[in-house]
């Protein structure tokens, strides 16, 4: 017996590295000092432009959205999802990304599939000015079914300590500006898949008139990055807090940035609920409270600002005034 007979193909691993090396290099900034294939990624951090820099890090995955990618045979957008999700997670604290690393685990390594996933990662890294510094590709026979994989991302960014956005100055009277999502982003897919593929017995290529596209196209819409919208505002001091609306929806995520004496009052009628959420709720007969705790409902990022900054920020980010801060314990009330 040999290693290949046991399910691990070293040649496929080498081919994967060959395919993705150029993709990763396309994201490198002058601060990258290593190449793909090194034991560790080297990144030169110059603190010259900072007085008191703070490194901000995060790790996340794509969840069961991957199942839709498997069914559709489309793998680049989940790589894009992974990077953008991580970028948004550190952005809400005022950080801009420096570098990103990924983990790709599979049962039987397909260099073409891995290349497609990393193509999406590299595209998102370039758009977010973030170096794809390295990662891990693991072939583990018996852990994943053929044709399946899992991915995770790890990001490091930086922010001047004096510009950290913590939510500590949020107070009653401040307003909430919601920025649109591009769909489900990377959350709620266990419920969405059950409605679409089990309850309705649809295929990934089934056309849905209410959505004006196929189920797969709607569910694979990439997770949006908000960095380009928010970056120009980071130096203004106008943002008091931000919430990335991921798993748990507005209901669970907005309270994470509120101080102990502040609650949120959200006016649900102030934005149009995208068709995909209305369709899922109607077809799955999902209670509204469950929808709000599962999906972003069309709002991917919430920015908290003082009333006198509301119009300026709203215009800058293309957002909508969706509510206000009131006195109380951290929570969300819908009106």
N, C-alpha and C positions, 0 to 999 in steps of 0.2 A: 504494500500500500504506500501511497505517497500523499502529500498535502492536498494536491488537486483532487485526488480520488475521495478525500474526506470532505470536499466541498469548498475549499479555499483556493482560489486561482490567483497566484502571485503575478502571473503574466497579465491578467485582467487588471490587477491593481496598478501595475506599471503603466499599462495603456491608459488607465484613468488619469494618472498623474500627468502623463504626456499631454492628454487632451485639455486638462484644466490649468496647466502651468501658464499658458498664454493668457487665459481668461483672468487669472489672478494678477498677473503682471500688468494687465491693462488698468488695474485699480491702484497700482502702487503710487505713492506720493514720494517726494524726495526724502522723507523721513524713514522710509522702509530700507533696512540695511541687510535683509536676508532674502533668500529666494524660496519658492515652494520646494519642499523636500528637506529643508533643514529640520533639526530636532526641535528647535524653538524659533518662533518668529521674532525678528529684531526690529524694534521701532525706536527711533531716536526722538525723545520728547524734549523739545526746546522750551524752557519755561521763561525765556527772555521777554516774551510779550505779556507775561502774567506776573502779578505781584504775589498772589497767593493761590496758585492753581489747585483745584480739587478734581480728582479723577472720579468719574461716575461710570459704573458698570452695570450690565444687565444680561440675563440669559433667558431665552424663551424658545418655543417650538411653534409648529404650525397646527398641531393637533390632528383631528380626524378630517380636516380639509384634504389631507393627503389621500384619503380614500377616493375622493372625487377625481384627484389627479390620476390615480391608478386607473380608474374606470375610463377616463377620457384619453389616457395615453399622452397627457400634456404635463410636462414637469418643470418648465422654466418659471412659471408664475409663482409656484410655491417657494422657489428660491428667492424671488423678489419679495414675497410676503414676509419671509423670515427676516431679511435685513430691515425692511421698513418697520416691522413691528418693534424690533430692538431699537432702532433709531428713535422712534416715537417715545419709547419707554424712558430713555435718558433725556430726551428733549424737554419733557415736562418739568425737569429740574433745572433747565437752562443750559444743558450740556450739548456741545456739538461733537459728533463722532470723530475718533481718531483712527481706530482699526476694528476689524471684525474677524472672528474665527468661526468655523462651522464644524459640525459633526454630522457625518453621513453614515448610517448603519443599515446594512442590508443582508439578506440571506444569501443571495447569489448576485455577485457584482456584475452589472451591465455598464461598461464604460460609456455607452451612448446615453443612458438614462442619467448617470452621474454628471456627465458633461452638460446635459440639458438643465439639470438642477443648478449647477454652478454657473451656467450662463445667466440665469435669472439673478443669482446672488451678485455676480460681477456687475451686471447692468445696474442693479440698485445701489451697489457700493459706489460706482462711478457717479451716479446721479446725486448721491448724498456726500460726495467727496470724502469717502471713507475707504481705507485700504483693506482689501481682503488679504489678511496677513498670513493665514495658514488654516489648518484644520486637520481633521481625522477622518479617514475613510475606513470603515470596519466591515469586513465580510464575515458574517457569523451564521453559517448553515445551521438550520434547526431553530433559530430564533425568530426569523421572519419567513413568511411564505414567499415562494417565487414571485417576483414582480413587485414585491413590497419593500419599502424602506422607511426609515425615520430620519428626521433632520432636526438639529438644534443649532441655535446661534448664540454667540457670545460677543458682546460689544463693549468697548471702552471709549469714553469720551472725556471732555475736559470743560470746566467752567471756572471762571474767576470766583473765588469764594464770596466776594461782595455782591456777585450777581446770581448767586444760587436762588432758585425759585422754590420756596418751601411751603407757601400758603399761610405762613405765620401772620401776615399782615391783613389777611382777608377779614372783613367785618360786615355786619349788616348794612345793607344799602348798596353793596357792590353788585355788579351785574354779571350774568353768564352769557358768553358768546359761544354759540355752537358752530363748528365747522363741519361741513358735510363729509360723510364717509363715501366710499365707492362700492358699498355693498356690505356683505357680512364680515369683511376683513378676514380675521382668522378665528372667529369665535361663534359658537352655537351650531357647529356642523353636525354634532351627534343628533340633535333634534331635526335640523334641516334635512339630513340624509334619511332619517326615519320617515319624515313626511313625504319626501319626493320619491324615494326608491322602494320603501316598504309599504307605506300606506297607499300611495298613488300608483305604485308599480311602474314608474316611469324609468326610462333609460337615460343615460347621460346625454344622449343626442336627441332626446325628445324635445320637440319645439313646443313652447308654451306661449300662447297668444298674449296672455296678460303680461308676460315679461318681454315679449317681442324678440325672443331669442331662445336658445336651447337651455335646458336645466344646467348642463355643464358650463356653458358660457356665463350664466348668471352666478353660479356658485364659485367659479374660479376667478371672478373679477379680483384683481390684485389689491392687497392691503395698501392703502395710501400712506405715503410719507408726508409729514407736515413741516419738515425742516425748512424747505425753501420759503414757505409762507411765514414761519415764525422767526427765522433767523434775523431779519431786519429789525424785529421788535425787541430782541433780547437785550440790546444795549440801551434801550430807552427807559427801562425801569417801569414801564406801564403795566406789565403783566404781574399780577399778584400770585396767581396759581394756575396750574393746568392739570387736566385729567385726560389721560388716554383711555378712551372708552373701549375696553376689551371685554373679556369674560366677566359677566355680572352686569353688563350694561351700565347706563348712567346711574342706576339705583345703587350699585355696589362700588363703582369706581370714583364717582365725584366726592363722596364723603372721605376718601383717603387723603384728600388735599385740604380738608377743612380743619380749622382750629377747633378746640373743644367747645367753644361757645357760638358756633356758627352752623346753620343748616341751610339747605338749598330748596328753593321753591321753583319748580320747573313747569313752564307753561307748554304742555305737549302739543297745543294747537298752533304753535308759532312756526313750525316747519312741516313740510310735506313729507310724510312717511313714504320712502321709496317702494316701488311696486313689489320687489322681491319679498319685503317684510309683510306687506298686506296679503300677498298670495300665500305665504307660509302660514300666516295666522288663520286665514279663511279655510284653507285646505286641511290644516291640522287641527282646527278648532282650538287654538291655543289661547288661554286666558290672557288678557292684556298685561296683567302683572307678571306673568311668566315670560311674555315677549320682552318686556322691559328689563327683566333680570337675566335674559339669555342673549339678546342681540343689542347692537348699538342703535338700532331703529333709525339709522340715517345720520347720526351724529358721531363722528369719529374722534373729535377732540373738543374739549370745552376749555375756554380761556376765561379766567376771572379777572376783572378789571374794575377800577373805580368808575363811577358814572361819567365823570368828565373826560375819560379816555375811551368811552364806549364807541362813539361814532368813528373815531380815527382807527381804532383796532378792527372794528367790524368791517370797515372799508378795505383795510389792508389785507385781511385774511379771507374776504368773501364770505363772512359768517353771518349769523342771524342772532338777534337778541332773544334768548330762550328762557330767561328767568332772572332771579335775583337771590342774594344772600339775605337770610333772615336770622333772627336770634333763635338759638336752640342748640341741641346736641347734633353732632354730625349725622345727617340723614338727608334723604331726598323726598319731597312731597310733590306730587303731580297735581296740577290744577287745570 
